[in-house]
Amino acid sequence: MQLLDLLKGTQTKKIVGNINNVDISNISISSKDTKDNGLFIAQKGIDSDGHDYAIEAVKNGATALVVERELDNVDVPQIITPNSRLACADLASNFYDNPKDKLKIVGITGTNGKTSTSFFLADMLKQANKKTAVIGTLGVFLDDKNYETDLTTPDPLKLHKILDFLVKKNVEYVVMEVSAHALALNKLDNINFEAGILTNISQDHLDYFKTMDNYAITKLNWFLQGNIKYAIINADDDYSKPLLKRYLNEKFKKQLLEKINVDDISGKPLLKFLEDNSPEYFSEKYPLLLCYGLDNPSDVFALNINKSSNNTKFIVNLFNNVLQCKTNLVGEFNVYNVISAQTAALCLGVNIGDIMLATGKLKAPTGRFNVIELEKNKNVVVDFAHTPDSLEEALNTAREVCKGRLISVFGCGGNRDKTKRPIMGSISEKIADLSIITSDNPRFENPNDIIDEIATGFTNSNYIKIANRKQAIKKGLSLMEPNDMVLISGKGGELYQDIKGVKYPYNDFDEINKFKKNYCAENILSK
């Protein structure tokens, strides 16, 4: 592709050198990936700066550079841009002939519930015979096939390549998880979304965002950029309530916050800022704002929730259509996920009959509160819960359906937000009868140090420390008595354990199945 064509729509400050008749056959953000006739995009990272690798990229075949500052001693054209990350998204889209414009894309952001909600919505769209793909934490799903990805929201070069692949497969709808990091790094600024869902905002990723306000603003701002048609917000979420309280007095009212600037807050807590600010601060130019919930006035809400260990029944009021729902899902948190997906599906034109048919057949994605029967009256749950809020939700859900003791097996990831470790310890102590603290993905930290930090959240000694996750799971399962339940949290369906930069094959389900097989064999021999 000609570089001049590739640059269409990309914001540039200055062009150094002649870019006429420069042909580009590949784009890269890593000098190691740069090949002949390549375009290298220099991006500033947390630990390194791509500009420092520009000369290496040229040696490896780059015939042009996209940079934020002019570089010396470089003999190829340089395109100076105010933001390399924004430029990367535009260039990636152009390189693949703008597949984003040929698809109907729905984004789902939030601390918890993104994966489940994405699969539930995809199932509703499929029920309506809409060819649909899912992009997220578990990979890319299309036609019962799974393609692995390395990030919840792939980097633009990979994302637009994936979208191009989906266009060629005649996909109509893409439901994708939208991570806070992707939003903070402008990965999605050039994509128009048919709908955007905000599931909730609670503590996570403070190693990167530093404060909850920074984290919340990053997510809220996504709804304020003018590229989402329907904004679908959880009315019961603390960070959403001030928006909804002020602006949802009339159904389908077209109002949302004008884009929040961190500097405008001037040190005020974000929630206080939203509640106190005058109406003049707000604007009417943003998307159609809809809300769902259980406790606060909403366009879509659920009531009469009846929970058990293998299903949940409830009544949903879907824009004044009152319907009885029965799902094979467990827990109140899944009621939120289901009704948010129902709201989006209706906005996307799926009829209520198809929505309800799909709802009755929904299954939890791998690692999202999956209930496994070890033997009669002994159930094990595997859940991805890895934040304070999600751990508390998972434990409370397990407690509601557990008739005996509840044993919690969990850990915290290494080289991530350390402040949540004692909080999660405190939560497990409060709800579970016994906690077994173990490793999650320790990465480059000592697992025992992480476990010790979690243990500071306990006020009693009703916990066991077992750094080896396999042994911790075996211990938890071996302690079970009739009517007990073990909740294994943190990794969900992950197929690896990240230790000192190496991803070793590992899976919680495999460990449960090994124990179950050996346990059954032992019982047979003892009879």
TIMAR-314853 format. One record per residue (C-alpha): residue in one letter; x negated, y negated, z. Coordinates in steps of 0.02 Angstrom, whole numbers, padded with zeros to 5 digits, always signed. Each point is the difference from the previous one (the first is absolute). Example, Ala and Ser with C-alpha at 12.3 -4.5 7.8 and 13.67 -1.06 7.14 Angstrom:
residues 2
a-00615+00225+00390s-00069-00172-00033
//
This chain:
residues 527
m+00000+00000+00000q-00060-00175-00040l-00049-00098+00155l+00103-00149-00057d+00156+00109-00003l-00044+00078+00166l-00008-00171+00083k+00177-00053-00048g+00090-00064+00154t-00157+00008+00109q-00042-00160+00093t-00172-00064-00046k-00100-00151+00057k-00142+00010-00122i-00075+00114-00133v-00188+00013-00014g-00061+00069-00166n+00089+00054-00158i+00143+00124+00024n+00055+00006-00182n-00006+00174-00075v-00049+00080+00166d+00077+00173+00005i+00041+00080+00168s+00024+00187+00018n+00003+00015+00190i+00026-00106+00157s-00082+00030+00167i-00018-00076+00173s-00150+00110+00043s-00165-00022-00090k-00024+00189+00010d+00159+00028-00101t-00046-00128-00135k-00030+00072-00173d-00048-00066-00173n+00113-00141-00061g+00064-00019+00178l+00078-00146+00091f-00062-00012+00179i+00108-00092+00127a-00098-00063+00150q+00106+00002+00159k-00044-00054+00175g+00023+00139+00127i-00010+00010+00188d-00173+00077+00004s-00068-00043-00172d+00019-00121-00145g+00021+00063-00177h-00092-00152-00066d-00160+00076+00072y+00020+00149-00117a+00035-00096-00160i-00176+00023-00071e+00011+00187+00032a+00168+00003-00089v-00078-00085-00152k-00140+00129+00000n+00132+00136+00001g+00088-00071-00153a+00108-00149+00050t+00018-00121-00145a+00095-00130+00102l+00030-00045+00182v+00148-00069+00097v-00067-00098+00148e+00053-00132+00125r-00164-00097-00016e-00123-00020-00143l-00147+00118+00014d-00180-00034-00051n-00111+00117-00100v+00146+00083-00088d-00001+00010-00190v+00182+00052-00031p+00155-00112-00002q+00075-00045+00168i+00183-00038+00031i+00013-00106+00156t+00164+00026+00092p+00065-00071+00165n+00048+00174+00062s-00080+00159-00067r+00130+00112+00080l+00144-00091-00084a-00096+00006-00163c-00028+00187+00021a+00187+00033+00011d+00033-00102-00158l-00144+00077-00097a+00048+00177+00051s+00179-00029-00058n-00056-00073-00166f-00124+00141-00029y+00141+00128+00009d+00121-00105-00102n+00099-00062+00151p+00088+00161+00053k+00073-00091+00151d+00117-00094-00117k+00067+00163-00073l+00053+00074+00167k+00124-00042+00137i-00105-00006+00157v+00058+00005+00181g-00122-00038+00141i+00013+00054+00181t-00104-00080+00136g+00001+00018+00188t-00103+00077+00138n+00099+00161+00005g+00124+00088-00114k-00071-00046-00170t-00032+00177-00059s+00167+00073+00056t+00099-00147-00070s-00089+00011-00167f+00043+00184-00020f+00180-00026+00056l+00027-00141-00126a-00084+00100-00137d+00118+00146+00033m+00151-00116-00014l-00063-00067-00165k-00033+00175-00064q+00176+00052+00050a+00059-00137-00119n-00109+00076-00138k-00129-00139+00008k-00174+00066-00035t-00096-00057+00154a-00177+00009+00067v-00067-00034+00175i-00168-00080+00041g-00061+00001+00179t-00094+00077+00144l+00029+00178-00061g-00051-00040-00179v+00097-00020-00163f+00153+00112-00018l+00082+00032-00168d+00103+00149-00059d-00046+00103+00154k-00185-00029-00032n-00117-00089+00119y-00151-00101-00055e-00119-00054+00138t-00046-00182+00033d-00127-00069+00122l+00105-00143+00070t+00182-00028+00048t+00006-00139-00130p-00133+00033-00133d-00118-00137-00053p+00059-00094-00156l-00114+00092-00121k+00070+00167+00058l+00176-00063+00029h+00025-00067-00177k-00079+00157-00072i+00128+00101+00100l+00141-00113-00060d-00059+00023-00179f+00003+00189+00025l+00177-00011+00069v+00059-00106-00148k-00067+00133-00118k+00097+00130+00100n+00160-00100-00033v+00023-00047+00183e+00132-00134+00031y-00018-00035+00187v-00154-00005+00111v+00020-00003+00188m-00163-00048+00083e-00066-00028+00174v-00072-00173+00027s-00136-00009+00131a-00044-00156+00098h-00178+00010-00066a+00062+00001-00179l+00102-00156+00034a-00142-00089+00089l-00116+00038-00146n+00122-00061-00135k+00011+00169-00085l+00184-00018-00043d+00020-00186-00033n+00032+00025-00186i+00134+00134+00016n+00186-00039-00003f+00102+00112+00115e+00181+00047-00024a+00011+00016+00189g-00112-00013+00152i+00037+00086+00165l-00070-00051+00170t+00017+00148+00119n-00076-00077+00158i-00151-00092+00068s-00093+00067+00152q-00182+00014+00054d-00122+00073-00125h-00158-00048-00094l-00052-00134+00125d-00180+00050-00034y+00027-00090-00166f+00137-00129+00034k-00059-00044+00178t+00171-00062+00059m+00180+00059-00018d+00047-00169-00074n-00127+00018-00140y+00062+00177-00033a+00184-00052+00001i-00027-00153-00110t-00088+00108-00129k+00154+00111-00015l+00128-00140+00009n-00089-00102-00133w+00026+00139-00126f+00185-00040+00003l-00034-00184-00027q-00100+00002-00161g+00146-00001-00120n-00034+00170-00079i+00130+00106+00092k+00181+00006-00060y+00078+00078+00156a-00080-00021+00172i+00065+00137+00115i-00044-00033+00182n+00020+00099+00162a+00116-00109+00105d-00056+00084+00162d-00184-00035-00023d-00065-00134+00118y-00095-00094-00134s+00150-00003-00117k+00134-00054+00124p-00037-00188-00006l+00013+00000-00190l+00161+00098-00001k+00082-00090+00145r-00022-00167-00088y+00042+00048-00178l+00120+00145-00007n+00161-00082+00059e+00071+00025-00175k-00011+00163-00096f-00127+00000-00143k-00063-00174+00048k-00148-00049-00108q-00119-00070+00129l-00167+00052+00070l-00144-00084+00085e-00109-00110-00104k-00171+00076-00010i-00079+00001+00172n-00172-00077+00017v-00102+00055+00149d-00057-00180+00022d+00180-00058+00020i+00020+00104+00157s-00137-00097+00091g-00027+00128+00135k+00183+00039+00035p+00051+00182+00012l+00079+00046-00167l+00169+00053+00072k+00014-00162+00099f-00047-00099-00155l+00137+00083-00104e+00132-00026+00134d-00041-00183+00035n-00036-00068-00173s+00127-00116-00078p+00107+00049-00151e-00093-00128-00106y-00150+00118+00003f+00096+00129-00098s+00040+00020-00185e+00135+00078-00110k-00110+00055-00144y-00042+00174+00062p+00080+00171-00025l+00170+00069+00041l-00021+00045+00184l+00092+00152+00068c-00017+00087+00165y+00031+00169+00080g-00002+00059+00180l+00085+00082+00147d+00009-00135+00134n+00016-00168-00089p+00125-00066-00129s-00051+00070-00169d+00059+00027-00178v-00031+00186+00026f+00009+00081+00172a+00018+00170+00082l+00101+00051+00153n+00059+00154+00094i-00170+00083-00017n-00002+00183+00052k-00173+00079+00014s-00061+00180+00013s-00164+00092-00024n+00039+00037-00184n+00118-00134-00064t+00076-00171+00029k+00179-00056-00031f+00058-00180-00009i+00123-00119-00080v-00070-00131-00119n+00084-00162-00050l-00076-00031-00170f+00059-00173-00053n+00171+00037+00077n+00006+00177-00069v+00018+00108+00156l-00073+00173-00027q-00042+00155+00104c-00181+00058-00016k-00082+00162+00048t-00186+00020-00031n-00127+00137+00031l-00110-00132+00081v-00036-00023+00185g-00001-00161+00101e+00067-00176+00004f-00151-00066-00094n+00055+00104-00148v+00171-00080+00006y-00088-00167-00030n-00099+00076-00143v+00155+00075-00080i+00109-00156+00008s-00140-00110-00067a-00017+00119-00147q+00190+00000-00024t+00000-00190-00001a-00136-00006-00133a+00082+00136-00104l+00164-00097-00006c-00093-00159-00049l-00082+00098-00141g+00168+00054-00068v+00012+00178+00066n+00182+00043+00033i+00057+00045+00175g+00042+00179-00049d-00179+00034-00054i-00069-00088+00153m+00103+00110+00116l-00040+00161-00095a-00185-00039+00013t+00015-00048+00184g+00069+00171+00043k-00149+00087-00082l-00142-00108+00067k-00152+00086+00074a-00137-00078+00105p-00163-00022-00096t-00147+00105+00057g-00061-00055+00171r+00149-00111+00038f+00082+00079+00154n-00002+00175-00072v+00075+00126+00123i-00077+00175+00001e+00073+00143+00100l-00140+00092+00088e+00127+00124+00065k+00178-00013+00064n+00016-00149+00119k-00180-00056-00032n-00018-00140-00129v-00153-00093-00061v+00008-00170-00086v-00132-00073-00115d+00008-00187-00026f-00111-00133-00076a+00030-00118+00147h-00163-00094+00025t+00055-00168+00069p+00071-00042+00173d+00174-00032-00071s+00006+00156-00108l-00068+00111+00140e+00131-00066+00119e+00137+00028-00129a-00058+00177-00036l-00015+00045+00184n+00171-00074+00041t+00078+00096-00144a-00082+00161+00059r+00056-00034+00178e+00181-00020-00056v+00005+00174-00078c-00121+00091+00117k+00083+00103+00136g-00159+00044+00093r-00172-00079+00017l-00069-00116-00132i-00186+00020-00036s-00086-00139-00098v-00157+00037-00102f-00075-00157-00076g-00154-00107-00028c-00050-00164-00082g-00103-00034-00155g-00179-00057+00013n-00063-00168-00066r+00175-00071+00009d+00100-00109+00121k-00067+00046+00173t+00130-00102+00095k+00137+00125-00038r-00090+00147+00080p+00047-00029+00183i+00173-00057-00054m+00030+00167-00086g-00066+00090+00153s+00124-00093+00109i+00143+00040-00119s-00041+00186-00001e-00011+00004+00189k+00168-00087+00018i+00099+00116-00115a-00089+00168-00007d-00015+00124+00142l-00179+00041-00048s-00120-00084-00121i-00147+00081-00088i-00116-00136-00066t-00104+00054-00148s-00085-00061-00159d+00090-00077-00148n-00121-00061-00134p-00149-00053+00108r-00094-00065-00152f-00164-00072+00064e+00049-00010+00184n-00032+00129+00135p+00165+00093+00025n-00027+00008+00187d-00017-00189+00010i+00167-00021-00090i+00082+00126+00116d-00069-00090+00153e+00073-00165-00062i+00170+00081-00025a-00010+00074+00175t-00017-00174+00078g+00185-00023-00040f+00049+00139+00119t+00038-00035+00183n+00000+00183+00051s-00099+00154-00046n+00139+00088-00094y-00103+00019-00158i-00133+00113-00073k-00148-00055-00107i-00047+00116-00143a-00103-00082-00137n+00015+00146-00122r+00170-00025-00082k+00021+00184-00044q-00029+00050+00180a+00114-00138+00063i+00144+00062-00109k-00031+00180+00053k+00002-00054+00183g+00163-00096-00020l+00087+00144-00087s-00065+00129+00125l+00077-00100+00144m+00175+00006-00073e+00141+00082+00095p+00180+00026-00059n+00086-00166-00047d-00167-00094-00005m-00053-00108-00147v-00174-00052-00058l-00019-00161-00099i-00162-00008-00101s-00026-00180-00056g-00119-00103-00104k-00047+00095-00157g+00164+00065-00069g-00032+00086-00166e-00181-00056-00022l-00111+00136-00071y-00163-00058+00077q-00085-00065+00156d-00117-00147-00027i-00159+00026+00102k-00157-00104-00029g+00046-00041-00179v+00044+00178-00049k+00179+00057-00028y+00004+00178+00064p+00147+00112-00052y+00128-00002+00140n+00189+00003+00021d+00112+00001+00154f+00125+00117-00083d-00137+00127-00036e-00049+00002+00184i+00180+00027+00053n+00022+00142-00126k-00161+00084+00057f+00058-00007+00180k+00173+00062-00046k-00072+00147-00097n-00118+00050+00141y+00133-00032+00133c+00126+00112-00086a-00131+00138-00023e-00045-00009+00185n+00183+00012+00050i+00027+00153-00110l-00154+00087+00072s+00052-00038+00179k+00172+00081-00022
//
